[in-house]
Amino acid sequence: MCDYEQFLFTCGHSPIRRSSYCHTARVDDLHQCFSVKVLKRVWQQAGICPDCRTQAQH
């Protein structure tokens, strides 16, 4: 099982990122996980996501 974490931004975006690979993904050349994916942590963020921040600056 690969572990994931999710980031909740005030703009409504919520990207999910892998925080650790399972054994199968670690030994695979492309780090592919065919097992269960587990959401381990959810992080509430105080601002907007980097993509929205970049768009707001232009």
C-alpha positions in Angstrom: 0.0 0.0 0.0 1.4 3.4 -1.0 0.7 6.2 1.4 -0.6 9.6 0.2 -1.3 13.0 1.7 -3.8 15.6 0.6 -3.4 19.4 0.8 -6.7 21.4 1.1 -6.3 25.0 -0.2 -8.7 27.9 0.3 -9.1 28.2 -3.5 -10.8 24.8 -3.5 -8.0 22.8 -5.1 -6.8 19.7 -3.2 -3.8 18.0 -4.8 -2.9 14.5 -3.6 0.8 13.5 -3.4 2.5 10.2 -2.6 4.3 10.4 0.7 5.8 6.9 0.6 6.1 4.0 -1.8 4.9 0.4 -1.0 7.4 -2.4 -1.4 6.1 -3.3 -4.9 6.4 0.3 -6.2 9.9 0.7 -4.6 11.3 -2.3 -6.6 9.5 -1.4 -9.8 11.6 0.6 -12.3 8.7 3.0 -13.0 7.5 3.1 -9.3 4.1 1.9 -10.3 1.8 0.9 -7.5 -0.9 -1.7 -8.2 -1.9 -2.1 -4.6 -4.3 -0.2 -2.4 -3.7 3.5 -2.1 -4.0 4.9 1.5 -4.7 8.5 2.3 -2.6 9.0 5.5 -2.7 12.7 6.1 -4.9 15.7 5.1 -3.2 19.1 5.5 -5.4 22.3 5.7 -3.5 25.1 4.0 -4.0 28.8 4.9 -3.8 30.2 1.4 -4.3 29.5 -2.3 -2.5 26.8 -4.2 0.7 27.5 -6.1 -1.1 27.3 -9.5 -3.7 29.9 -8.5 -1.0 32.1 -7.0 0.9 32.0 -10.3 -2.3 32.9 -12.2 -3.1 35.8 -9.9 0.4 37.3 -10.4 -0.1 37.5 -14.2 
